[in-house]
């Protein structure tokens, strides 16, 4: 639990508000989702009941997370975030199946192409 608290504290140094995104898992790791979420439920429940650091872990969707971050205020003023400019852009690809509901999300950057 100490390692998780330290990891959360490290991530919080890069946040302008009091919420951070803490993803778990990796691509294709949820082929047995009931088992994975069952174990994560136990971790979340134990962590929230047994840490004294005023940290709460909860499941969220990316939409709920972004909406909550956008709603944060400091002294009544909305928190602003930098806008990335240049050739870094999000991409959404359907590369793994013919199902339009299965997608791969990532970032595209042509820096490697410029180095050649």
C-alpha positions, 0 to 999 in steps of 0.5 A, a space after each residue: 500500500 505504501 508503494 501505491 500511495 507513493 505512486 499517487 503522490 508522485 502523479 499528484 505533483 503533475 496535477 493542477 487540481 485534486 484529481 489524477 488519472 490512475 489507469 490500471 491494466 494494459 492492452 488485452 489484459 482484460 480477457 477475464 474482466 470479471 476476475 480482473 475487476 473483482 481483484 481491483 474491487 478488493 484493492 480499491 475497497 481495502 485502500 479506501 478503508 485503510 489509508 490515512 492520506 485523504 486519498 480516495 480511489 474510484 472507478 471512472 470513465 474518461 468522460 467523467 474524469 475530464 468533466 470533473 477536472 474541467 469543473 475544478 476551481 481554485 478560489 472560484 477560478 477555473 483551472 487552465 491547462 496548456 494546449 499542445 500544439 504541433 504534430 502531436 495529435 490523438 488517434 483512434 484506430 480500429 485495428 484489432 477487429 471488425 467490431 466498430 466498438 473496439 478501438 485503440 486510442 493513442 498519440 501520434 507524433 512524427 518526431 521519429 520520422 523527422 530524425 531519419 
